[in-house]
Structure formats: C-alpha cells, structure tokens
C-alpha cells in the first residue's frame, strides 16, 4: 500500500525520476515557464516552491540545501537574487499551472507551469497579457445620453 507516499513514480527508478524533476525545476527557474504534462507540472511545482521558500530565507545553509536540487551556480544566483526579491512578501503559491489540452502524439494532458509576477499581479510574462492590454487600451465607447424623449410613466394608485 502507498500510505503517506505523496509523490508520483512516473514509471521510473528513483534516481531517474529525481534527475528529471531537478532538470525541470532548473528549466523553470531559468526560463520562468515550461510546458510539460499535467502530472509532472504538479510534481515540479512542489519542488520549485520549496526551493523558492529556501531562497527567501537567503542564508548560507538555505543556499546549500537549494544547491542539492538546483546544481547550477548561475541559476542559484538568479534564485537567491531577483526571484527571491520578487516573492519576498508573498507567503506561498509562487507558481501556476495552466492546462493547454492534449498532446497530438499520445493524447497526454499538457500544461504550462510558470512563475507568477510576485508583485500582486497574476501575469508572469507580459507577452501573454499583451492582447488583453490592447483591448483595454482602446478608446472607451461613447456613453449613451439619457433618453429625455419619453416621459416617465406614472403609477396608478388604487
């Protein structure tokens, strides 16, 4: 029985599974957005949020623990620098999973895993929100003048 085993196995051995998840966390922190299957995105999200919480602590011990998951000095510098500052006031929930649909080859459900903006807004990449911003930037419609042609109907009293 799998009591208290919360991680998915993905049909891989432990070393292969951990290497795959570490690589995806590294890619997420480097590019701030990755496209993967739903289940992998949810597992990567767990690891990424723990590493970002360590980065918010910012001490040497947290850096060494994070280096076990993300063994890349440039990504660790980015993680403990701008990414940690971005989420300094946020208590958790640094990532979001957006479902895309199904992959053509094997019909696997595909999602985008991305880091949030961190400043209270929900947009991680400005390119994704540009169409919405252009719609809002259009000139406002002229407000209709109140109709003075028709007099108000009087209520009948009994």
Phi and psi in radians as a Rosetta constraint file:
Dihedral C 1 N 2 CA 2 C 2 CIRCULARHARMONIC -1.838 0.35
Dihedral N 2 CA 2 C 2 N 3 CIRCULARHARMONIC 0.770 0.35
Dihedral C 2 N 3 CA 3 C 3 CIRCULARHARMONIC -1.112 0.35
Dihedral N 3 CA 3 C 3 N 4 CIRCULARHARMONIC 2.293 0.35
Dihedral C 3 N 4 CA 4 C 4 CIRCULARHARMONIC 1.093 0.35
Dihedral N 4 CA 4 C 4 N 5 CIRCULARHARMONIC 0.273 0.35
Dihedral C 4 N 5 CA 5 C 5 CIRCULARHARMONIC -1.723 0.35
Dihedral N 5 CA 5 C 5 N 6 CIRCULARHARMONIC 1.815 0.35
Dihedral C 5 N 6 CA 6 C 6 CIRCULARHARMONIC -1.687 0.35
Dihedral N 6 CA 6 C 6 N 7 CIRCULARHARMONIC -0.153 0.35
Dihedral C 6 N 7 CA 7 C 7 CIRCULARHARMONIC -1.634 0.35
Dihedral N 7 CA 7 C 7 N 8 CIRCULARHARMONIC 2.558 0.35
Dihedral C 7 N 8 CA 8 C 8 CIRCULARHARMONIC -1.396 0.35
Dihedral N 8 CA 8 C 8 N 9 CIRCULARHARMONIC 2.650 0.35
Dihedral C 8 N 9 CA 9 C 9 CIRCULARHARMONIC -1.713 0.35
Dihedral N 9 CA 9 C 9 N 10 CIRCULARHARMONIC -0.398 0.35
Dihedral C 9 N 10 CA 10 C 10 CIRCULARHARMONIC 1.021 0.35
Dihedral N 10 CA 10 C 10 N 11 CIRCULARHARMONIC 0.310 0.35
Dihedral C 10 N 11 CA 11 C 11 CIRCULARHARMONIC 1.149 0.35
Dihedral N 11 CA 11 C 11 N 12 CIRCULARHARMONIC 0.477 0.35
Dihedral C 11 N 12 CA 12 C 12 CIRCULARHARMONIC -2.192 0.35
Dihedral N 12 CA 12 C 12 N 13 CIRCULARHARMONIC 2.788 0.35
Dihedral C 12 N 13 CA 13 C 13 CIRCULARHARMONIC -1.264 0.35
Dihedral N 13 CA 13 C 13 N 14 CIRCULARHARMONIC 2.859 0.35
Dihedral C 13 N 14 CA 14 C 14 CIRCULARHARMONIC -1.047 0.35
Dihedral N 14 CA 14 C 14 N 15 CIRCULARHARMONIC -0.756 0.35
Dihedral C 14 N 15 CA 15 C 15 CIRCULARHARMONIC -1.158 0.35
Dihedral N 15 CA 15 C 15 N 16 CIRCULARHARMONIC -0.726 0.35
Dihedral C 15 N 16 CA 16 C 16 CIRCULARHARMONIC -1.150 0.35
Dihedral N 16 CA 16 C 16 N 17 CIRCULARHARMONIC -0.745 0.35
Dihedral C 16 N 17 CA 17 C 17 CIRCULARHARMONIC -1.098 0.35
Dihedral N 17 CA 17 C 17 N 18 CIRCULARHARMONIC -0.796 0.35
Dihedral C 17 N 18 CA 18 C 18 CIRCULARHARMONIC -1.180 0.35
Dihedral N 18 CA 18 C 18 N 19 CIRCULARHARMONIC -0.637 0.35
Dihedral C 18 N 19 CA 19 C 19 CIRCULARHARMONIC -1.133 0.35
Dihedral N 19 CA 19 C 19 N 20 CIRCULARHARMONIC -0.722 0.35
Dihedral C 19 N 20 CA 20 C 20 CIRCULARHARMONIC -1.114 0.35
Dihedral N 20 CA 20 C 20 N 21 CIRCULARHARMONIC -0.792 0.35
Dihedral C 20 N 21 CA 21 C 21 CIRCULARHARMONIC -1.178 0.35
Dihedral N 21 CA 21 C 21 N 22 CIRCULARHARMONIC -0.680 0.35
Dihedral C 21 N 22 CA 22 C 22 CIRCULARHARMONIC -1.098 0.35
Dihedral N 22 CA 22 C 22 N 23 CIRCULARHARMONIC -0.721 0.35
Dihedral C 22 N 23 CA 23 C 23 CIRCULARHARMONIC -1.108 0.35
Dihedral N 23 CA 23 C 23 N 24 CIRCULARHARMONIC -0.680 0.35
Dihedral C 23 N 24 CA 24 C 24 CIRCULARHARMONIC -1.241 0.35
Dihedral N 24 CA 24 C 24 N 25 CIRCULARHARMONIC -0.623 0.35
Dihedral C 24 N 25 CA 25 C 25 CIRCULARHARMONIC -1.112 0.35
Dihedral N 25 CA 25 C 25 N 26 CIRCULARHARMONIC -0.741 0.35
Dihedral C 25 N 26 CA 26 C 26 CIRCULARHARMONIC -1.067 0.35
Dihedral N 26 CA 26 C 26 N 27 CIRCULARHARMONIC -0.765 0.35
Dihedral C 26 N 27 CA 27 C 27 CIRCULARHARMONIC -1.151 0.35
Dihedral N 27 CA 27 C 27 N 28 CIRCULARHARMONIC -0.668 0.35
Dihedral C 27 N 28 CA 28 C 28 CIRCULARHARMONIC -1.104 0.35
Dihedral N 28 CA 28 C 28 N 29 CIRCULARHARMONIC -0.770 0.35
Dihedral C 28 N 29 CA 29 C 29 CIRCULARHARMONIC -1.239 0.35
Dihedral N 29 CA 29 C 29 N 30 CIRCULARHARMONIC -0.535 0.35
Dihedral C 29 N 30 CA 30 C 30 CIRCULARHARMONIC -1.312 0.35
Dihedral N 30 CA 30 C 30 N 31 CIRCULARHARMONIC -0.843 0.35
Dihedral C 30 N 31 CA 31 C 31 CIRCULARHARMONIC -1.735 0.35
Dihedral N 31 CA 31 C 31 N 32 CIRCULARHARMONIC -0.251 0.35
Dihedral C 31 N 32 CA 32 C 32 CIRCULARHARMONIC 1.168 0.35
Dihedral N 32 CA 32 C 32 N 33 CIRCULARHARMONIC 0.155 0.35
Dihedral C 32 N 33 CA 33 C 33 CIRCULARHARMONIC -2.860 0.35
Dihedral N 33 CA 33 C 33 N 34 CIRCULARHARMONIC 2.279 0.35
Dihedral C 33 N 34 CA 34 C 34 CIRCULARHARMONIC -2.358 0.35
Dihedral N 34 CA 34 C 34 N 35 CIRCULARHARMONIC 2.747 0.35
Dihedral C 34 N 35 CA 35 C 35 CIRCULARHARMONIC -2.028 0.35
Dihedral N 35 CA 35 C 35 N 36 CIRCULARHARMONIC 2.152 0.35
Dihedral C 35 N 36 CA 36 C 36 CIRCULARHARMONIC -2.691 0.35
Dihedral N 36 CA 36 C 36 N 37 CIRCULARHARMONIC -3.092 0.35
Dihedral C 36 N 37 CA 37 C 37 CIRCULARHARMONIC -1.280 0.35
Dihedral N 37 CA 37 C 37 N 38 CIRCULARHARMONIC 2.805 0.35
Dihedral C 37 N 38 CA 38 C 38 CIRCULARHARMONIC -1.011 0.35
Dihedral N 38 CA 38 C 38 N 39 CIRCULARHARMONIC -0.841 0.35
Dihedral C 38 N 39 CA 39 C 39 CIRCULARHARMONIC -1.181 0.35
Dihedral N 39 CA 39 C 39 N 40 CIRCULARHARMONIC -0.722 0.35
Dihedral C 39 N 40 CA 40 C 40 CIRCULARHARMONIC -1.133 0.35
Dihedral N 40 CA 40 C 40 N 41 CIRCULARHARMONIC -0.668 0.35
Dihedral C 40 N 41 CA 41 C 41 CIRCULARHARMONIC -1.073 0.35
Dihedral N 41 CA 41 C 41 N 42 CIRCULARHARMONIC -0.700 0.35
Dihedral C 41 N 42 CA 42 C 42 CIRCULARHARMONIC -1.202 0.35
Dihedral N 42 CA 42 C 42 N 43 CIRCULARHARMONIC -0.619 0.35
Dihedral C 42 N 43 CA 43 C 43 CIRCULARHARMONIC -1.259 0.35
Dihedral N 43 CA 43 C 43 N 44 CIRCULARHARMONIC -0.712 0.35
Dihedral C 43 N 44 CA 44 C 44 CIRCULARHARMONIC -1.144 0.35
Dihedral N 44 CA 44 C 44 N 45 CIRCULARHARMONIC -0.632 0.35
Dihedral C 44 N 45 CA 45 C 45 CIRCULARHARMONIC -1.027 0.35
Dihedral N 45 CA 45 C 45 N 46 CIRCULARHARMONIC -0.719 0.35
Dihedral C 45 N 46 CA 46 C 46 CIRCULARHARMONIC -1.043 0.35
Dihedral N 46 CA 46 C 46 N 47 CIRCULARHARMONIC -0.834 0.35
Dihedral C 46 N 47 CA 47 C 47 CIRCULARHARMONIC -1.180 0.35
Dihedral N 47 CA 47 C 47 N 48 CIRCULARHARMONIC -0.724 0.35
Dihedral C 47 N 48 CA 48 C 48 CIRCULARHARMONIC -1.136 0.35
Dihedral N 48 CA 48 C 48 N 49 CIRCULARHARMONIC -0.703 0.35
Dihedral C 48 N 49 CA 49 C 49 CIRCULARHARMONIC -1.203 0.35
Dihedral N 49 CA 49 C 49 N 50 CIRCULARHARMONIC -0.590 0.35
Dihedral C 49 N 50 CA 50 C 50 CIRCULARHARMONIC -1.158 0.35
Dihedral N 50 CA 50 C 50 N 51 CIRCULARHARMONIC -0.699 0.35
Dihedral C 50 N 51 CA 51 C 51 CIRCULARHARMONIC -1.194 0.35
Dihedral N 51 CA 51 C 51 N 52 CIRCULARHARMONIC -0.673 0.35
Dihedral C 51 N 52 CA 52 C 52 CIRCULARHARMONIC -1.176 0.35
Dihedral N 52 CA 52 C 52 N 53 CIRCULARHARMONIC -0.637 0.35
Dihedral C 52 N 53 CA 53 C 53 CIRCULARHARMONIC -1.125 0.35
Dihedral N 53 CA 53 C 53 N 54 CIRCULARHARMONIC -0.671 0.35
Dihedral C 53 N 54 CA 54 C 54 CIRCULARHARMONIC -1.094 0.35
Dihedral N 54 CA 54 C 54 N 55 CIRCULARHARMONIC -0.700 0.35
Dihedral C 54 N 55 CA 55 C 55 CIRCULARHARMONIC -1.139 0.35
Dihedral N 55 CA 55 C 55 N 56 CIRCULARHARMONIC -0.580 0.35
Dihedral C 55 N 56 CA 56 C 56 CIRCULARHARMONIC -1.151 0.35
Dihedral N 56 CA 56 C 56 N 57 CIRCULARHARMONIC -0.543 0.35
Dihedral C 56 N 57 CA 57 C 57 CIRCULARHARMONIC -1.112 0.35
Dihedral N 57 CA 57 C 57 N 58 CIRCULARHARMONIC -0.818 0.35
Dihedral C 57 N 58 CA 58 C 58 CIRCULARHARMONIC 1.375 0.35
Dihedral N 58 CA 58 C 58 N 59 CIRCULARHARMONIC 0.023 0.35
Dihedral C 58 N 59 CA 59 C 59 CIRCULARHARMONIC -1.518 0.35
Dihedral N 59 CA 59 C 59 N 60 CIRCULARHARMONIC 3.052 0.35
Dihedral C 59 N 60 CA 60 C 60 CIRCULARHARMONIC -1.140 0.35
Dihedral N 60 CA 60 C 60 N 61 CIRCULARHARMONIC -0.696 0.35
Dihedral C 60 N 61 CA 61 C 61 CIRCULARHARMONIC -1.114 0.35
Dihedral N 61 CA 61 C 61 N 62 CIRCULARHARMONIC -0.726 0.35
Dihedral C 61 N 62 CA 62 C 62 CIRCULARHARMONIC -1.112 0.35
Dihedral N 62 CA 62 C 62 N 63 CIRCULARHARMONIC -0.660 0.35
Dihedral C 62 N 63 CA 63 C 63 CIRCULARHARMONIC -1.103 0.35
Dihedral N 63 CA 63 C 63 N 64 CIRCULARHARMONIC -0.720 0.35
Dihedral C 63 N 64 CA 64 C 64 CIRCULARHARMONIC -1.203 0.35
Dihedral N 64 CA 64 C 64 N 65 CIRCULARHARMONIC -0.653 0.35
Dihedral C 64 N 65 CA 65 C 65 CIRCULARHARMONIC -1.172 0.35
Dihedral N 65 CA 65 C 65 N 66 CIRCULARHARMONIC -0.731 0.35
Dihedral C 65 N 66 CA 66 C 66 CIRCULARHARMONIC -1.149 0.35
Dihedral N 66 CA 66 C 66 N 67 CIRCULARHARMONIC -0.547 0.35
Dihedral C 66 N 67 CA 67 C 67 CIRCULARHARMONIC -1.143 0.35
Dihedral N 67 CA 67 C 67 N 68 CIRCULARHARMONIC -0.406 0.35
Dihedral C 67 N 68 CA 68 C 68 CIRCULARHARMONIC -1.160 0.35
Dihedral N 68 CA 68 C 68 N 69 CIRCULARHARMONIC -0.651 0.35
Dihedral C 68 N 69 CA 69 C 69 CIRCULARHARMONIC -1.470 0.35
Dihedral N 69 CA 69 C 69 N 70 CIRCULARHARMONIC -0.699 0.35
Dihedral C 69 N 70 CA 70 C 70 CIRCULARHARMONIC -2.086 0.35
Dihedral N 70 CA 70 C 70 N 71 CIRCULARHARMONIC 1.480 0.35
Dihedral C 70 N 71 CA 71 C 71 CIRCULARHARMONIC -1.454 0.35
Dihedral N 71 CA 71 C 71 N 72 CIRCULARHARMONIC 1.057 0.35
Dihedral C 71 N 72 CA 72 C 72 CIRCULARHARMONIC -2.502 0.35
Dihedral N 72 CA 72 C 72 N 73 CIRCULARHARMONIC 2.059 0.35
Dihedral C 72 N 73 CA 73 C 73 CIRCULARHARMONIC -1.136 0.35
Dihedral N 73 CA 73 C 73 N 74 CIRCULARHARMONIC -0.630 0.35
Dihedral C 73 N 74 CA 74 C 74 CIRCULARHARMONIC -1.214 0.35
Dihedral N 74 CA 74 C 74 N 75 CIRCULARHARMONIC -0.656 0.35
Dihedral C 74 N 75 CA 75 C 75 CIRCULARHARMONIC -1.238 0.35
Dihedral N 75 CA 75 C 75 N 76 CIRCULARHARMONIC -0.645 0.35
Dihedral C 75 N 76 CA 76 C 76 CIRCULARHARMONIC -1.106 0.35
Dihedral N 76 CA 76 C 76 N 77 CIRCULARHARMONIC -0.700 0.35
Dihedral C 76 N 77 CA 77 C 77 CIRCULARHARMONIC -1.121 0.35
Dihedral N 77 CA 77 C 77 N 78 CIRCULARHARMONIC -0.702 0.35
Dihedral C 77 N 78 CA 78 C 78 CIRCULARHARMONIC -1.176 0.35
Dihedral N 78 CA 78 C 78 N 79 CIRCULARHARMONIC -0.684 0.35
Dihedral C 78 N 79 CA 79 C 79 CIRCULARHARMONIC -1.136 0.35
Dihedral N 79 CA 79 C 79 N 80 CIRCULARHARMONIC -0.815 0.35
Dihedral C 79 N 80 CA 80 C 80 CIRCULARHARMONIC -1.440 0.35
Dihedral N 80 CA 80 C 80 N 81 CIRCULARHARMONIC -0.120 0.35
Dihedral C 80 N 81 CA 81 C 81 CIRCULARHARMONIC -1.762 0.35
Dihedral N 81 CA 81 C 81 N 82 CIRCULARHARMONIC -1.743 0.35
Dihedral C 81 N 82 CA 82 C 82 CIRCULARHARMONIC -1.149 0.35
Dihedral N 82 CA 82 C 82 N 83 CIRCULARHARMONIC -0.620 0.35
Dihedral C 82 N 83 CA 83 C 83 CIRCULARHARMONIC -1.205 0.35
Dihedral N 83 CA 83 C 83 N 84 CIRCULARHARMONIC -0.749 0.35
Dihedral C 83 N 84 CA 84 C 84 CIRCULARHARMONIC -1.123 0.35
Dihedral N 84 CA 84 C 84 N 85 CIRCULARHARMONIC -0.660 0.35
Dihedral C 84 N 85 CA 85 C 85 CIRCULARHARMONIC -1.191 0.35
Dihedral N 85 CA 85 C 85 N 86 CIRCULARHARMONIC -0.618 0.35
Dihedral C 85 N 86 CA 86 C 86 CIRCULARHARMONIC -1.098 0.35
Dihedral N 86 CA 86 C 86 N 87 CIRCULARHARMONIC -0.656 0.35
Dihedral C 86 N 87 CA 87 C 87 CIRCULARHARMONIC -1.815 0.35
Dihedral N 87 CA 87 C 87 N 88 CIRCULARHARMONIC 0.318 0.35
Dihedral C 87 N 88 CA 88 C 88 CIRCULARHARMONIC -0.985 0.35
Dihedral N 88 CA 88 C 88 N 89 CIRCULARHARMONIC -0.732 0.35
Dihedral C 88 N 89 CA 89 C 89 CIRCULARHARMONIC -1.671 0.35
Dihedral N 89 CA 89 C 89 N 90 CIRCULARHARMONIC -0.109 0.35
Dihedral C 89 N 90 CA 90 C 90 CIRCULARHARMONIC -1.483 0.35
Dihedral N 90 CA 90 C 90 N 91 CIRCULARHARMONIC 2.249 0.35
Dihedral C 90 N 91 CA 91 C 91 CIRCULARHARMONIC -1.377 0.35
Dihedral N 91 CA 91 C 91 N 92 CIRCULARHARMONIC -0.143 0.35
Dihedral C 91 N 92 CA 92 C 92 CIRCULARHARMONIC 2.834 0.35
Dihedral N 92 CA 92 C 92 N 93 CIRCULARHARMONIC -3.129 0.35
Dihedral C 92 N 93 CA 93 C 93 CIRCULARHARMONIC 1.208 0.35
Dihedral N 93 CA 93 C 93 N 94 CIRCULARHARMONIC 1.022 0.35
Dihedral C 93 N 94 CA 94 C 94 CIRCULARHARMONIC -1.517 0.35
Dihedral N 94 CA 94 C 94 N 95 CIRCULARHARMONIC -0.205 0.35
Dihedral C 94 N 95 CA 95 C 95 CIRCULARHARMONIC -2.192 0.35
Dihedral N 95 CA 95 C 95 N 96 CIRCULARHARMONIC 2.891 0.35
Dihedral C 95 N 96 CA 96 C 96 CIRCULARHARMONIC -2.483 0.35
Dihedral N 96 CA 96 C 96 N 97 CIRCULARHARMONIC 2.607 0.35
Dihedral C 96 N 97 CA 97 C 97 CIRCULARHARMONIC -1.966 0.35
Dihedral N 97 CA 97 C 97 N 98 CIRCULARHARMONIC 2.101 0.35
Dihedral C 97 N 98 CA 98 C 98 CIRCULARHARMONIC -1.922 0.35
Dihedral N 98 CA 98 C 98 N 99 CIRCULARHARMONIC 2.155 0.35
Dihedral C 98 N 99 CA 99 C 99 CIRCULARHARMONIC -1.432 0.35
Dihedral N 99 CA 99 C 99 N 100 CIRCULARHARMONIC 2.298 0.35
Dihedral C 99 N 100 CA 100 C 100 CIRCULARHARMONIC -1.721 0.35
Dihedral N 100 CA 100 C 100 N 101 CIRCULARHARMONIC -0.650 0.35
Dihedral C 100 N 101 CA 101 C 101 CIRCULARHARMONIC 2.498 0.35
Dihedral N 101 CA 101 C 101 N 102 CIRCULARHARMONIC -2.533 0.35
Dihedral C 101 N 102 CA 102 C 102 CIRCULARHARMONIC -2.041 0.35
Dihedral N 102 CA 102 C 102 N 103 CIRCULARHARMONIC 2.552 0.35
Dihedral C 102 N 103 CA 103 C 103 CIRCULARHARMONIC -1.297 0.35
Dihedral N 103 CA 103 C 103 N 104 CIRCULARHARMONIC 2.490 0.35
Dihedral C 103 N 104 CA 104 C 104 CIRCULARHARMONIC -1.182 0.35
Dihedral N 104 CA 104 C 104 N 105 CIRCULARHARMONIC -0.625 0.35
Dihedral C 104 N 105 CA 105 C 105 CIRCULARHARMONIC -1.206 0.35
Dihedral N 105 CA 105 C 105 N 106 CIRCULARHARMONIC -0.855 0.35
Dihedral C 105 N 106 CA 106 C 106 CIRCULARHARMONIC -2.242 0.35
Dihedral N 106 CA 106 C 106 N 107 CIRCULARHARMONIC 0.174 0.35
Dihedral C 106 N 107 CA 107 C 107 CIRCULARHARMONIC 1.066 0.35
Dihedral N 107 CA 107 C 107 N 108 CIRCULARHARMONIC 0.483 0.35
Dihedral C 107 N 108 CA 108 C 108 CIRCULARHARMONIC -1.314 0.35
Dihedral N 108 CA 108 C 108 N 109 CIRCULARHARMONIC 2.426 0.35
Dihedral C 108 N 109 CA 109 C 109 CIRCULARHARMONIC -1.207 0.35
Dihedral N 109 CA 109 C 109 N 110 CIRCULARHARMONIC 2.237 0.35
Dihedral C 109 N 110 CA 110 C 110 CIRCULARHARMONIC -1.921 0.35
Dihedral N 110 CA 110 C 110 N 111 CIRCULARHARMONIC 2.495 0.35
Dihedral C 110 N 111 CA 111 C 111 CIRCULARHARMONIC -2.387 0.35
Dihedral N 111 CA 111 C 111 N 112 CIRCULARHARMONIC 2.825 0.35
Dihedral C 111 N 112 CA 112 C 112 CIRCULARHARMONIC -1.857 0.35
Dihedral N 112 CA 112 C 112 N 113 CIRCULARHARMONIC 2.252 0.35
Dihedral C 112 N 113 CA 113 C 113 CIRCULARHARMONIC -1.899 0.35
Dihedral N 113 CA 113 C 113 N 114 CIRCULARHARMONIC 2.159 0.35
Dihedral C 113 N 114 CA 114 C 114 CIRCULARHARMONIC -2.448 0.35
Dihedral N 114 CA 114 C 114 N 115 CIRCULARHARMONIC 2.697 0.35
Dihedral C 114 N 115 CA 115 C 115 CIRCULARHARMONIC -1.396 0.35
Dihedral N 115 CA 115 C 115 N 116 CIRCULARHARMONIC 2.490 0.35
Dihedral C 115 N 116 CA 116 C 116 CIRCULARHARMONIC -1.354 0.35
Dihedral N 116 CA 116 C 116 N 117 CIRCULARHARMONIC 2.962 0.35
Dihedral C 116 N 117 CA 117 C 117 CIRCULARHARMONIC -1.223 0.35
Dihedral N 117 CA 117 C 117 N 118 CIRCULARHARMONIC -0.633 0.35
Dihedral C 117 N 118 CA 118 C 118 CIRCULARHARMONIC 1.639 0.35
Dihedral N 118 CA 118 C 118 N 119 CIRCULARHARMONIC -0.346 0.35
Dihedral C 118 N 119 CA 119 C 119 CIRCULARHARMONIC -1.686 0.35
Dihedral N 119 CA 119 C 119 N 120 CIRCULARHARMONIC 0.354 0.35
Dihedral C 119 N 120 CA 120 C 120 CIRCULARHARMONIC 1.776 0.35
Dihedral N 120 CA 120 C 120 N 121 CIRCULARHARMONIC -0.502 0.35
Dihedral C 120 N 121 CA 121 C 121 CIRCULARHARMONIC -1.409 0.35
Dihedral N 121 CA 121 C 121 N 122 CIRCULARHARMONIC 2.762 0.35
Dihedral C 121 N 122 CA 122 C 122 CIRCULARHARMONIC -1.692 0.35
Dihedral N 122 CA 122 C 122 N 123 CIRCULARHARMONIC 0.021 0.35
Dihedral C 122 N 123 CA 123 C 123 CIRCULARHARMONIC -1.622 0.35
Dihedral N 123 CA 123 C 123 N 124 CIRCULARHARMONIC 2.182 0.35
Dihedral C 123 N 124 CA 124 C 124 CIRCULARHARMONIC -1.530 0.35
Dihedral N 124 CA 124 C 124 N 125 CIRCULARHARMONIC -0.768 0.35
Dihedral C 124 N 125 CA 125 C 125 CIRCULARHARMONIC -2.013 0.35
Dihedral N 125 CA 125 C 125 N 126 CIRCULARHARMONIC 2.208 0.35
Dihedral C 125 N 126 CA 126 C 126 CIRCULARHARMONIC -1.138 0.35
Dihedral N 126 CA 126 C 126 N 127 CIRCULARHARMONIC -0.421 0.35
Dihedral C 126 N 127 CA 127 C 127 CIRCULARHARMONIC -1.126 0.35
Dihedral N 127 CA 127 C 127 N 128 CIRCULARHARMONIC -0.554 0.35
Dihedral C 127 N 128 CA 128 C 128 CIRCULARHARMONIC -1.257 0.35
Dihedral N 128 CA 128 C 128 N 129 CIRCULARHARMONIC -0.466 0.35
Dihedral C 128 N 129 CA 129 C 129 CIRCULARHARMONIC -1.769 0.35
Dihedral N 129 CA 129 C 129 N 130 CIRCULARHARMONIC 0.054 0.35
Dihedral C 129 N 130 CA 130 C 130 CIRCULARHARMONIC -1.078 0.35
Dihedral N 130 CA 130 C 130 N 131 CIRCULARHARMONIC -0.751 0.35
Dihedral C 130 N 131 CA 131 C 131 CIRCULARHARMONIC -1.061 0.35
Dihedral N 131 CA 131 C 131 N 132 CIRCULARHARMONIC -0.668 0.35
Dihedral C 131 N 132 CA 132 C 132 CIRCULARHARMONIC -1.154 0.35
Dihedral N 132 CA 132 C 132 N 133 CIRCULARHARMONIC -0.686 0.35
Dihedral C 132 N 133 CA 133 C 133 CIRCULARHARMONIC -1.173 0.35
Dihedral N 133 CA 133 C 133 N 134 CIRCULARHARMONIC -0.628 0.35
Dihedral C 133 N 134 CA 134 C 134 CIRCULARHARMONIC -1.229 0.35
Dihedral N 134 CA 134 C 134 N 135 CIRCULARHARMONIC -0.580 0.35
Dihedral C 134 N 135 CA 135 C 135 CIRCULARHARMONIC -1.158 0.35
Dihedral N 135 CA 135 C 135 N 136 CIRCULARHARMONIC -0.691 0.35
Dihedral C 135 N 136 CA 136 C 136 CIRCULARHARMONIC -1.270 0.35
Dihedral N 136 CA 136 C 136 N 137 CIRCULARHARMONIC -0.450 0.35
Dihedral C 136 N 137 CA 137 C 137 CIRCULARHARMONIC -1.374 0.35
Dihedral N 137 CA 137 C 137 N 138 CIRCULARHARMONIC -0.186 0.35
Dihedral C 137 N 138 CA 138 C 138 CIRCULARHARMONIC -1.093 0.35
Dihedral N 138 CA 138 C 138 N 139 CIRCULARHARMONIC 2.773 0.35
Dihedral C 138 N 139 CA 139 C 139 CIRCULARHARMONIC -1.117 0.35
Dihedral N 139 CA 139 C 139 N 140 CIRCULARHARMONIC 2.441 0.35
Dihedral C 139 N 140 CA 140 C 140 CIRCULARHARMONIC -1.182 0.35
Dihedral N 140 CA 140 C 140 N 141 CIRCULARHARMONIC 2.605 0.35
Dihedral C 140 N 141 CA 141 C 141 CIRCULARHARMONIC -1.217 0.35
Dihedral N 141 CA 141 C 141 N 142 CIRCULARHARMONIC 2.590 0.35
Dihedral C 141 N 142 CA 142 C 142 CIRCULARHARMONIC -1.192 0.35
Dihedral N 142 CA 142 C 142 N 143 CIRCULARHARMONIC 2.319 0.35
Dihedral C 142 N 143 CA 143 C 143 CIRCULARHARMONIC -1.322 0.35
Dihedral N 143 CA 143 C 143 N 144 CIRCULARHARMONIC 2.442 0.35
Dihedral C 143 N 144 CA 144 C 144 CIRCULARHARMONIC -1.276 0.35
Dihedral N 144 CA 144 C 144 N 145 CIRCULARHARMONIC 2.334 0.35
Dihedral C 144 N 145 CA 145 C 145 CIRCULARHARMONIC -1.272 0.35
Dihedral N 145 CA 145 C 145 N 146 CIRCULARHARMONIC 2.565 0.35
Dihedral C 145 N 146 CA 146 C 146 CIRCULARHARMONIC -1.125 0.35
Dihedral N 146 CA 146 C 146 N 147 CIRCULARHARMONIC 2.505 0.35
Dihedral C 146 N 147 CA 147 C 147 CIRCULARHARMONIC -1.399 0.35
Dihedral N 147 CA 147 C 147 N 148 CIRCULARHARMONIC 2.012 0.35
Dihedral C 147 N 148 CA 148 C 148 CIRCULARHARMONIC -1.773 0.35
Dihedral N 148 CA 148 C 148 N 149 CIRCULARHARMONIC -0.040 0.35
Dihedral C 148 N 149 CA 149 C 149 CIRCULARHARMONIC -1.180 0.35
Dihedral N 149 CA 149 C 149 N 150 CIRCULARHARMONIC -0.778 0.35
Dihedral C 149 N 150 CA 150 C 150 CIRCULARHARMONIC -1.664 0.35
Dihedral N 150 CA 150 C 150 N 151 CIRCULARHARMONIC 2.258 0.35
Dihedral C 150 N 151 CA 151 C 151 CIRCULARHARMONIC -1.291 0.35
Dihedral N 151 CA 151 C 151 N 152 CIRCULARHARMONIC 2.665 0.35
Dihedral C 151 N 152 CA 152 C 152 CIRCULARHARMONIC -1.201 0.35
Dihedral N 152 CA 152 C 152 N 153 CIRCULARHARMONIC 2.466 0.35
Dihedral C 152 N 153 CA 153 C 153 CIRCULARHARMONIC -1.338 0.35
Dihedral N 153 CA 153 C 153 N 154 CIRCULARHARMONIC 2.394 0.35
Dihedral C 153 N 154 CA 154 C 154 CIRCULARHARMONIC -1.542 0.35
Dihedral N 154 CA 154 C 154 N 155 CIRCULARHARMONIC 2.456 0.35
Dihedral C 154 N 155 CA 155 C 155 CIRCULARHARMONIC -1.390 0.35
Dihedral N 155 CA 155 C 155 N 156 CIRCULARHARMONIC 2.497 0.35
Dihedral C 155 N 156 CA 156 C 156 CIRCULARHARMONIC -1.458 0.35
Dihedral N 156 CA 156 C 156 N 157 CIRCULARHARMONIC 2.336 0.35
Dihedral C 156 N 157 CA 157 C 157 CIRCULARHARMONIC -1.832 0.35
Dihedral N 157 CA 157 C 157 N 158 CIRCULARHARMONIC 2.460 0.35
